[in-house]
Amino acid sequence: MKSLTADNLKQALWETLNDLRDGKIQPRNADAIAGQAREITRIVKVQMQVSIQNKQPVPQAVLEYTGK
């Protein structure tokens, strides 16, 4: 399994879109994958906002996700 990074998430979403267009997966499955991607992105965004607001370092897991 690949590590969870923004680049890997973007790649997975493109693969999902292509699979949907090619009829390899059902729309409801693609929607579930997109929903999970939105939730992951929301969580990372909130973690970054909280860190910035509290003037604390951004968590290492968030930095690894963003590739920084």
ChimeraX attribute file (.defattr): number of C-alpha atoms within 10 A of each C-alpha:
attribute: neighborCount
match mode: 1-to-1
recipient: residues
	/A:1	3
	/A:2	6
	/A:3	10
	/A:4	15
	/A:5	16
	/A:6	18
	/A:7	13
	/A:8	13
	/A:9	18
	/A:10	12
	/A:11	12
	/A:12	15
	/A:13	16
	/A:14	12
	/A:15	13
	/A:16	20
	/A:17	18
	/A:18	13
	/A:19	15
	/A:20	17
	/A:21	12
	/A:22	9
	/A:23	10
	/A:24	11
	/A:25	14
	/A:26	11
	/A:27	15
	/A:28	10
	/A:29	12
	/A:30	17
	/A:31	14
	/A:32	11
	/A:33	15
	/A:34	17
	/A:35	12
	/A:36	12
	/A:37	17
	/A:38	12
	/A:39	12
	/A:40	14
	/A:41	15
	/A:42	12
	/A:43	13
	/A:44	19
	/A:45	13
	/A:46	11
	/A:47	16
	/A:48	18
	/A:49	13
	/A:50	14
	/A:51	14
	/A:52	12
	/A:53	9
	/A:54	9
	/A:55	9
	/A:56	10
	/A:57	11
	/A:58	14
	/A:59	12
	/A:60	10
	/A:61	13
	/A:62	18
	/A:63	14
	/A:64	13
	/A:65	17
	/A:66	13
	/A:67	11
	/A:68	7
